[in-house]
Amino acid sequence: MRVCVIVFELITQRRPPSSARRHFFHSFINHSTHLFFVFVATLPTMATNYVHDRYLDPEERYEVFTVKAAERPHLISWTPHDASSQKHVMHVDANDEVKNTSDACGDNHNPQSQLSPSEGDQLPPPLTDGCDLPGWRSQRIAPCMNNASNSIESVLEGTLNVGFGSTLYRRESQFPFICSDTALSVPRDATNTSTQHKQQSTIATDVSIWWHSAKQRLSSMQPPPERDAPVVHHSDVSVLVDYTSQEITRKVTLFSVKYEMTNRPVKILGASQGWEAMPCYEKDTEEVDEANPTVDSDTREEWADVGDKSSLFTAGGRGGWTFANFVSRFGNVRFRFSDQHGEMISFNTYAKYITSDGIVDDSPLGIYDSEFGDDLPTSVLLSEYSVPSCFSPDLFDMMDASLHIKEAISEDGSSDNNGVGDEEDSITTQSTESPRPPYRWVLIGPERSGTGMHVDPLWTNAWVTVLQGLKRWLLFPKETPYEMIGMISGRPQIPSSIWFREYYDKVTSSSWPEQYRPVEVLQYPGETVYVPAGWPHLVLNLELTVAVTHNYAAEFGPFERMWQDVANDEPDFALRWYSGLKQAGRDDLADVAPAKVVQQFESMNRIGKE
């Protein structure tokens, strides 16, 4: 304040300047001038830091490229010419399977999604720094790709053509952010009468407007009663009831009797109550939602949200496992994207990806990390949620982790070395694999990401709880022929966004066989979906979503089928599990094991005693 008074007096000449005042004035001007030039000189650095905080640099783009190449290797060699040379291209996710064509998927019921030769020739790679996979955009599902009146060059002109080695010195307005008006605006031709009628009757298949109409309908349209999953409250199905098996009566949960034994999907409310992982979402009214009181906790620890991205990265949630808090807490931690490969990128890099390159991908990368909690940075996450008590105990927890698996045991239960060689090595050598198969995952992905049609491994049950975002599910009875729902042996898994465009109208039509009718779920934060063993299912993220899931082995349901899958797919674990069940006194479950597991176990014990 004193400085302002002196400057004001000098300017208005209300008092004659003394020598001291003249000296102060000159010093003030000199320092101000110096600070001004320092500020101007640092502007490029400030701009560079801002850009690098927002956009992928060349090294980060290469990391994303390596993950994409590992996820969908069949798209590495995709070229724009493929769009015109194939009758119908269907993109896919490469965890298990190869490319899907109209021959594999039945009738080509979406001719509008077929790119003409001229359109195919108009698909140059918009990202030209050597780390681009244009096949990830060939279906043009992303909003910024859906421009019916313009070619793809005009849609992406001046946005992502960054050039080789570029450090991305571009204005923010040149990038079609997922949260920007440009990226989310509906094309003008989507407002005409015929299009409105199409949106009201079915999910539009016109590639120019499909995602806009699909997201709107799938986000707001509740499943019809004939396809809707039953809804229960966690407290109601967690009560213990008597269960008698083989003349032995014991306590099990009501959920086990009503849903695990009958192998039926269900939506559960209130299972995340008390979780520190559950964000708190503000309500429009002061009324408490008694059906799902999991979103309010005064004692929950809260972490700082990420500035100007909080509206996108939190969806209005505070604390818990919002995307913003993952950035804040684990920004430098590297996360996995699949159990099929080991490629990882840091969470900071992933946050940049989903708001830059990821917005043009048909089905963006999603984090599927089965090793979260196993390392020091993320180990705290395991204490921030718990397995809902309504589910039966996970029988895989009974495995004998201390059991030494001998490499000398052949498949028929005999010793490979026939008694010759180093007997001690054959007894003490342990498998280098994890004691049990992956069973828990943190699931994170933006809109249009998700999990393609699949059946959970080892005939296990699963539960999935959403902490942020919105998911749409379809679950099919286990008797459904896989080919009818796009699960073609030897072909790649179809990404869920493309599957919904190609199959949703078909499987929800009145002509679809009633015995294969799917169960449909719209899942909000705080809700848990139970997936019974053997049911093919897929999930589409309609918003930026964070979820946690566990697979578990229950004794109810097709237990014999589970044993067959464990013996065939996880032979080392099968021996540990058999040993653990025996030690736990569950002979009734161990006796169901396939004969080859029993023979191998007995042979292994015999060799160990010799």
C-alpha positions in Angstrom: 0.0 0.0 0.0 2.8 2.4 0.8 4.4 1.8 -2.6 1.1 2.6 -4.3 0.8 5.9 -2.3 4.3 7.0 -3.3 3.8 6.2 -7.0 0.4 8.0 -7.0 2.0 11.1 -5.4 4.8 11.1 -7.9 2.5 10.7 -10.9 0.1 13.4 -9.7 2.9 15.6 -8.4 1.0 16.3 -5.3 4.3 16.6 -3.4 7.7 17.6 -4.7 10.0 14.5 -5.1 12.8 14.4 -2.7 16.1 12.7 -3.5 15.0 9.6 -1.6 11.7 9.5 -3.5 13.4 10.0 -6.8 15.8 7.1 -6.0 12.8 4.8 -5.0 10.9 5.7 -8.2 13.9 4.9 -10.4 14.5 1.6 -8.6 10.8 0.7 -8.9 10.8 1.3 -12.6 14.0 -0.6 -13.1 12.8 -3.6 -11.1 9.4 -3.6 -12.9 11.1 -3.5 -16.3 13.3 -6.4 -15.3 10.4 -8.5 -14.0 8.4 -7.7 -17.2 11.2 -9.0 -19.4 11.7 -12.1 -17.2 8.0 -12.8 -17.5 8.1 -12.4 -21.3 11.2 -14.6 -21.5 9.5 -17.4 -19.5 6.3 -17.5 -21.6 7.7 -20.1 -24.1 8.8 -22.3 -21.2 5.4 -21.9 -19.6 3.7 -22.7 -22.8 5.9 -25.7 -23.4 5.2 -27.1 -19.9 1.5 -26.6 -20.5 1.6 -28.5 -23.8 3.6 -31.3 -22.3 1.2 -31.6 -19.4 -1.7 -31.8 -21.9 -0.4 -33.7 -24.9 1.6 -36.8 -25.7 5.2 -36.1 -26.5 6.9 -38.4 -29.1 8.2 -40.8 -26.5 4.8 -41.1 -24.9 3.2 -41.6 -28.3 5.6 -44.4 -29.0 4.6 -46.1 -25.7 1.0 -45.9 -26.6 1.9 -47.3 -30.0 3.5 -50.3 -28.4 0.5 -51.0 -26.3 -1.8 -50.7 -29.3 0.4 -53.0 -31.3 0.3 -55.6 -28.6 -3.4 -55.3 -28.0 -4.5 -55.7 -31.7 -1.6 -56.9 -33.7 -3.7 -57.7 -36.7 -4.3 -53.9 -37.2 -0.6 -53.1 -37.4 -0.5 -53.7 -41.2 -4.0 -52.2 -41.8 -4.0 -49.6 -44.6 -6.7 -47.4 -46.1 -6.8 -49.7 -49.1 -8.2 -52.4 -46.8 -11.4 -50.4 -46.4 -12.1 -50.6 -50.1 -10.8 -54.0 -50.8 -12.8 -55.9 -48.2 -16.5 -56.4 -48.4 -17.0 -55.5 -44.8 -14.4 -54.7 -42.3 -15.1 -55.2 -38.6 -12.5 -54.1 -36.1 -11.5 -56.2 -33.3 -9.7 -56.6 -30.0 -6.8 -59.1 -30.1 -6.7 -60.8 -26.8 -7.7 -64.2 -28.2 -8.8 -64.1 -31.7 -8.2 -62.3 -36.0 -10.2 -60.1 -38.4 -14.0 -60.3 -38.6 -15.7 -60.1 -41.9 -19.3 -60.3 -43.1 -18.9 -64.0 -43.8 -18.1 -64.7 -40.2 -20.8 -62.4 -38.8 -23.8 -63.6 -40.9 -25.6 -61.1 -43.0 -24.1 -57.7 -43.7 -27.0 -55.8 -42.0 -25.2 -52.5 -41.9 -24.4 -51.5 -45.5 -24.0 -47.9 -44.6 -20.9 -48.7 -42.5 -19.2 -50.1 -45.6 -16.7 -47.6 -46.9 -16.8 -47.1 -50.6 -13.5 -47.1 -52.6 -13.5 -43.4 -52.8 -14.1 -43.0 -49.1 -11.4 -45.6 -48.4 -8.9 -43.7 -50.4 -9.7 -40.6 -48.3 -8.3 -42.2 -45.1 -4.8 -41.0 -44.8 -3.2 -41.4 -41.4 -3.9 -38.1 -39.6 -1.0 -38.8 -37.1 2.2 -38.9 -39.1 5.0 -39.1 -36.6 5.7 -42.8 -37.2 3.7 -43.9 -34.2 0.3 -44.3 -35.8 -2.1 -47.2 -36.4 -4.8 -45.9 -38.7 -6.7 -49.2 -38.4 -7.8 -48.1 -35.0 -9.9 -45.4 -36.7 -11.1 -47.2 -39.8 -14.7 -47.6 -38.6 -15.0 -43.8 -37.9 -17.0 -44.2 -34.8 -15.4 -41.4 -32.8 -17.4 -38.2 -32.7 -14.7 -36.1 -34.4 -14.6 -38.7 -37.2 -18.4 -38.6 -37.8 -18.8 -35.8 -40.3 -21.1 -36.9 -43.1 -20.6 -33.8 -45.2 -16.8 -33.5 -45.1 -14.0 -35.8 -45.9 -11.7 -37.0 -43.1 -9.0 -34.6 -44.2 -11.2 -31.6 -43.5 -12.3 -33.1 -40.1 -8.8 -33.5 -38.9 -7.1 -30.7 -40.8 -4.8 -28.7 -38.5 -5.5 -30.9 -35.5 -3.4 -34.0 -35.1 -1.1 -33.8 -38.2 1.8 -33.1 -35.9 4.6 -34.3 -38.1 7.6 -36.4 -37.4 9.5 -35.4 -34.3 7.1 -32.6 -33.4 6.8 -31.5 -29.8 3.2 -30.5 -30.4 3.6 -26.7 -30.3 -0.1 -26.0 -31.2 -2.9 -24.0 -29.8 -5.4 -25.9 -27.7 -8.2 -24.9 -30.0 -6.6 -27.0 -32.7 -7.1 -30.2 -30.8 -10.5 -31.8 -30.8 -10.7 -32.6 -27.1 -13.2 -35.2 -26.0 -14.8 -32.5 -23.7 -14.9 -29.8 -26.3 -18.0 -28.6 -28.1 -16.4 -29.6 -31.4 -15.9 -33.2 -30.4 -19.3 -33.7 -28.8 -21.5 -31.7 -31.2 -24.1 -33.6 -33.2 -23.9 -33.1 -37.0 -26.6 -30.9 -38.4 -28.2 -33.6 -40.5 -28.9 -35.5 -37.3 -31.8 -33.2 -36.5 -34.0 -34.0 -39.5 -37.3 -35.8 -39.1 -36.2 -39.1 -40.6 -33.2 -39.3 -38.4 -35.2 -38.5 -35.3 -37.6 -41.3 -36.2 -34.6 -43.7 -36.6 -33.2 -42.7 -33.2 -36.6 -43.3 -31.6 -37.1 -46.7 -33.1 -33.6 -48.2 -32.9 -29.9 -47.4 -32.5 -29.0 -45.6 -35.7 -26.5 -47.4 -37.9 -25.5 -44.4 -40.1 -21.8 -44.1 -39.5 -22.0 -40.3 -39.5 -24.3 -40.1 -36.5 -24.1 -43.5 -34.9 -22.2 -42.8 -31.7 -24.2 -39.7 -30.9 -27.5 -41.5 -31.1 -26.2 -44.7 -29.6 -24.6 -43.0 -26.6 -27.7 -41.0 -26.0 -30.1 -44.0 -26.1 -27.9 -46.4 -24.3 -27.3 -43.9 -21.5 -30.9 -43.0 -21.0 -32.9 -46.0 -22.1 -33.6 -48.4 -19.3 -33.6 -52.1 -20.4 -37.2 -53.3 -21.1 -38.7 -55.6 -18.5 -38.2 -58.8 -20.5 -34.4 -58.2 -20.7 -33.8 -56.2 -17.5 -31.7 -57.9 -14.7 -33.3 -58.3 -11.3 -32.2 -55.8 -8.7 -31.5 -56.7 -5.1 -30.1 -54.8 -2.1 -26.9 -56.1 -0.6 -28.2 -56.2 2.9 -31.2 -58.3 1.9 -29.2 -61.1 0.2 -26.3 -61.2 2.7 -28.4 -62.9 5.4 -27.4 -66.5 6.2 -29.7 -69.4 5.6 -29.4 -73.1 6.2 -28.2 -75.2 3.3 -28.1 -79.0 3.3 -25.8 -81.0 1.0 -24.9 -84.6 1.3 -26.7 -84.7 4.7 -24.6 -81.9 6.0 -26.3 -78.7 7.0 -24.3 -75.4 7.0 -24.9 -71.7 6.6 -24.7 -69.9 3.3 -25.9 -66.5 2.1 -29.3 -66.1 0.6 -27.6 -64.7 -2.5 -25.8 -68.1 -3.0 -29.1 -69.9 -2.9 -31.1 -67.5 -5.2 -28.4 -66.6 -7.7 -25.2 -68.6 -7.5 -27.1 -71.9 -7.5 -29.5 -70.9 -10.2 -26.7 -69.2 -12.3 -28.6 -66.0 -12.9 -27.2 -62.4 -13.4 -28.3 -59.7 -11.0 -27.7 -56.1 -10.2 -26.8 -55.4 -6.5 -27.3 -52.1 -4.7 -25.4 -51.0 -1.7 -22.5 -53.5 -2.0 -19.9 -50.7 -1.9 -21.3 -49.1 1.3 -18.4 -48.0 3.5 -15.7 -48.4 0.8 -13.1 -45.7 0.9 -12.8 -46.3 -2.8 -16.4 -45.1 -3.4 -16.5 -41.4 -4.4 -19.1 -39.1 -2.9 -21.5 -37.7 -5.5 -23.5 -34.6 -4.8 -27.3 -34.9 -5.1 -29.7 -32.4 -6.5 -31.9 -32.7 -3.4 -31.2 -33.3 0.3 -33.1 -36.6 0.2 -31.0 -39.7 0.9 -31.2 -42.5 -1.6 -31.9 -45.4 0.8 -31.6 -48.0 -2.0 -27.9 -47.0 -2.6 -26.5 -45.1 0.4 -22.9 -45.7 -0.7 -22.1 -42.2 -1.9 -22.0 -40.3 1.4 -19.3 -40.5 4.0 -18.0 -37.7 6.2 -15.0 -39.8 7.3 -13.8 -40.7 3.8 -10.3 -39.5 3.0 -10.3 -37.1 0.0 -7.5 -36.4 -2.4 -6.9 -33.3 -4.5 -8.7 -33.4 -7.9 -7.0 -32.3 -11.0 -7.7 -28.7 -11.8 -9.3 -27.9 -15.1 -9.9 -31.6 -16.0 -11.9 -32.3 -12.9 -15.3 -32.1 -14.6 -14.2 -34.7 -17.1 -12.1 -36.8 -14.7 -14.4 -36.9 -11.7 -17.9 -36.8 -13.1 -18.9 -34.8 -10.1 -17.5 -37.2 -7.5 -15.3 -36.2 -4.6 -12.7 -38.5 -3.1 -12.5 -42.2 -3.7 -11.4 -43.7 -7.0 -12.2 -41.0 -9.4 -10.0 -40.8 -12.5 -8.7 -37.4 -11.3 -7.6 -38.9 -8.0 -5.8 -41.8 -9.8 -3.9 -39.1 -11.7 -3.1 -37.3 -8.5 -2.1 -40.4 -6.5 -0.6 -42.7 -9.2 0.3 -40.4 -12.1 3.8 -41.9 -12.4 2.8 -45.5 -11.8 2.7 -47.7 -14.9 -0.5 -49.7 -15.4 -1.2 -52.8 -17.5 -3.7 -53.2 -20.3 -4.1 -57.0 -20.6 -3.0 -60.3 -19.1 -2.0 -61.4 -22.6 1.0 -59.0 -22.9 3.2 -57.0 -20.6 3.1 -53.6 -22.2 2.4 -50.7 -19.7 2.3 -46.9 -19.7 2.1 -44.4 -16.8 -1.2 -43.1 -15.7 -0.2 -39.6 -16.6 0.5 -40.7 -20.2 -2.9 -42.6 -20.3 -4.7 -39.4 -19.1 -3.1 -37.5 -22.0 -4.0 -40.3 -24.5 -7.7 -40.3 -23.7 -7.9 -36.5 -24.3 -5.8 -36.4 -27.5 -5.1 -39.5 -29.6 -7.7 -41.6 -28.0 -10.6 -39.4 -29.1 -10.2 -40.5 -32.7 -10.0 -44.3 -31.9 -13.0 -46.4 -32.7 -12.5 -48.3 -29.4 -9.9 -46.5 -27.2 -7.4 -48.4 -25.0 -8.7 -49.4 -21.6 -6.7 -50.3 -18.5 -7.2 -53.9 -17.3 -4.6 -54.3 -14.6 -4.7 -57.6 -12.7 -1.5 -56.8 -10.7 -2.8 -53.6 -9.0 -2.1 -53.8 -5.3 0.8 -56.2 -5.8 3.4 -53.4 -5.8 4.1 -50.7 -3.1 2.6 -47.7 -4.8 -0.8 -49.3 -5.4 -0.9 -51.7 -2.4 -3.0 -49.2 -0.5 -5.8 -49.7 -2.9 -6.5 -53.2 -1.5 -7.5 -51.7 1.8 -10.0 -49.2 0.2 -12.6 -51.8 -0.9 -13.7 -55.2 0.2 -15.4 -58.2 -1.3 -19.2 -57.9 -0.8 -20.3 -60.3 1.9 -23.2 -61.6 -0.1 -20.9 -63.8 -2.3 -19.8 -67.2 -1.3 -16.2 -67.7 -0.3 -13.7 -67.9 -3.1 -12.7 -71.6 -3.2 -9.5 -70.7 -5.1 -8.3 -69.2 -1.8 -8.0 -72.7 -0.5 -5.1 -73.5 -2.8 -1.9 -74.9 -1.2 0.5 -72.1 -2.2 3.4 -73.9 -0.5 3.1 -77.0 -2.7 6.2 -77.6 -4.9 5.3 -78.5 -8.4 7.7 -81.0 -9.9 8.7 -80.5 -13.5 9.4 -84.2 -13.7 5.7 -85.1 -13.6 4.3 -85.8 -17.0 0.7 -85.5 -18.1 -0.1 -89.1 -17.4 1.1 -88.8 -13.9 4.4 -90.7 -14.4 7.9 -89.4 -13.9 9.6 -88.0 -17.0 13.0 -89.2 -16.0 11.9 -92.7 -15.2 13.9 -92.6 -12.0 17.1 -91.6 -13.8 18.9 -88.3 -13.1 18.8 -85.8 -10.3 15.9 -86.9 -8.2 16.2 -83.9 -5.8 15.7 -81.5 -8.6 12.5 -83.3 -9.7 11.1 -83.0 -6.2 11.9 -79.4 -5.2 11.7 -77.5 -8.5 8.8 -75.0 -8.2 6.8 -73.5 -11.0 7.8 -69.9 -11.8 4.2 -68.9 -12.4 2.0 -67.0 -9.9 0.4 -69.4 -7.3 -3.1 -68.6 -8.7 -4.4 -67.3 -12.0 -5.3 -63.5 -12.2 -8.6 -62.9 -10.4 -8.9 -59.1 -9.6 -8.7 -56.2 -12.0 -9.0 -52.4 -11.9 -10.9 -51.4 -15.0 -10.5 -47.9 -16.4 -11.5 -46.6 -19.8 -13.1 -43.6 -21.7 -16.4 -43.7 -23.6 -16.4 -46.3 -26.5 -13.9 -48.5 -24.6 -15.0 -51.7 -22.9 -14.7 -55.4 -22.9 -15.7 -57.4 -26.0 -17.8 -60.5 -26.0 -16.2 -63.2 -23.8 -16.8 -65.9 -21.2 -14.9 -65.5 -17.9 -12.0 -67.9 -17.5 -12.0 -71.2 -15.6 -15.8 -71.1 -15.4 -15.7 -68.6 -12.5 -18.3 -66.2 -11.3 -17.5 -62.5 -11.3 -18.7 -59.2 -9.8 -18.0 -55.7 -11.1 -18.6 -52.5 -9.1 -18.6 -49.1 -10.9 -17.0 -46.2 -8.9 -17.2 -43.6 -11.6 -18.9 -43.5 -15.0 -21.6 -45.6 -16.7 -21.6 -49.1 -18.3 -24.0 -50.9 -20.5 -24.0 -54.7 -20.3 -25.4 -57.6 -22.4 -25.2 -61.1 -20.9 -26.3 -64.2 -22.8 -27.4 -67.6 -21.5 -24.5 -70.0 -21.5 -26.4 -72.2 -24.1 -26.2 -69.4 -26.7 -24.2 -70.5 -29.8 -21.0 -68.4 -29.8 -21.2 -67.7 -33.6 -24.6 -66.0 -33.3 -23.1 -63.3 -31.0 -19.8 -62.7 -32.8 -17.5 -65.1 -30.9 -15.9 -66.8 -33.9 -13.2 -69.3 -33.2 -9.8 -68.2 -34.5 -10.9 -64.6 -35.1 -10.2 -61.5 -33.0 -12.6 -60.3 -30.4 -14.8 -57.5 -31.7 -14.5 -54.3 -29.6 -17.6 -53.6 -27.7 -18.3 -50.3 -29.4 -18.3 -51.9 -32.9 -20.2 -55.0 -31.6 -23.0 -52.7 -30.4 -23.2 -51.1 -33.8 -23.2 -54.4 -35.6 -25.2 -56.7 -33.3 -27.3 -54.8 -30.8 -30.4 -54.3 -33.0 -30.2 -57.9 -34.0 -30.0 -59.5 -30.6 -32.7 -57.2 -29.1 -35.2 -57.6 -31.9 -38.4 -59.6 -31.7 -37.0 -62.2 -34.1 -34.1 -63.1 -31.8 -34.7 -66.6 -30.3 -36.3 -66.4 -26.9 -34.1 -69.1 -25.4 -31.0 -66.9 -26.2 -32.5 -63.6 -25.0 -29.9 -61.5 -23.3 -30.0 -59.9 -19.9 -29.3 -56.2 -20.2 -27.9 -53.9 -17.5 -27.4 -50.1 -17.2 -24.9 -49.8 -14.4 -24.3 -46.6 -12.4 -21.7 -45.7 -9.8 -22.1 -47.7 -6.6 -23.9 -50.5 -8.3 -22.5 -54.1 -8.6 -23.2 -56.5 -11.4 -23.0 -60.3 -10.8 -21.9 -62.3 -13.8 -22.7 -66.0 -13.4 -20.2 -68.7 -14.7 -20.4 -69.5 -18.3 -22.5 -66.6 -19.5 -21.0 -64.8 -22.6 -21.1 -61.1 -22.0 -19.7 -57.7 -23.1 -19.5 -54.2 -21.6 -19.5 -50.8 -23.2 -18.3 -47.7 -21.3 -20.6 -44.8 -22.1 -18.6 -42.4 -20.0 -15.1 -42.2 -18.6 -15.4 -45.1 -16.2 -13.5 -46.6 -13.2 -14.4 -50.0 -11.8 -13.1 -52.9 -9.8 -13.9 -56.5 -10.4 -13.1 -60.0 -9.0 -13.5 -63.4 -10.4 -14.2 -66.2 -7.8 -14.8 -69.9 -7.7 -18.1 -70.9 -6.0 -19.1 -74.5 -5.2 -22.6 -73.9 -6.6 -23.4 -74.1 -10.2 -21.4 -76.1 -12.8 -18.6 -77.1 -10.4 -17.5 -80.1 -12.5 -17.1 -77.9 -15.6 -14.9 -75.5 -13.5 -12.6 -78.4 -12.5 -12.2 -79.5 -16.2 -11.2 -75.9 -17.2 -8.8 -75.6 -14.3 -7.2 -79.0 -15.1 -6.8 -78.1 -18.8 -5.8 -74.4 -18.6 -4.0 -74.2 -15.3 -2.4 -77.6 -14.5 0.0 -76.4 -11.9 -2.7 -74.5 -10.1 -5.0 -77.6 -10.3 -2.5 -79.5 -8.2 -2.2 -76.7 -5.6 -6.0 -76.4 -5.5 -6.5 -80.1 -5.1 -4.0 -80.3 -2.3 -5.6 -77.2 -0.6 -9.1 -78.7 -0.7 -7.9 -81.9 0.8 -6.1 -80.0 3.6 -9.2 -77.9 4.3 -11.3 -81.1 4.7 -13.4 -80.4 1.5 -13.1 -83.9 0.1 -16.5 -83.4 -1.4 -15.0 -80.8 -3.7 -11.7 -82.5 -4.3 -13.3 -85.7 -5.3 -14.8 -84.0 -8.3 -11.4 -83.3 -9.7 -10.6 -85.0 -13.1 -8.7 -88.3 -12.8 -5.5 -86.9 -14.4 -5.2 -84.3 -11.6 -5.6 -87.0 -8.9 -3.1 -89.2 -10.7 -0.5 -86.4 -11.0 -0.9 -85.5 -7.3 -0.5 -89.1 -6.1 2.5 -89.6 -8.4 4.1 -86.4 -7.2 3.6 -87.5 -3.5 5.0 -90.9 -4.3 8.2 -89.5 -5.9 8.6 -87.1 -2.9 8.5 -90.0 -0.4 11.1 -92.1 -2.3 
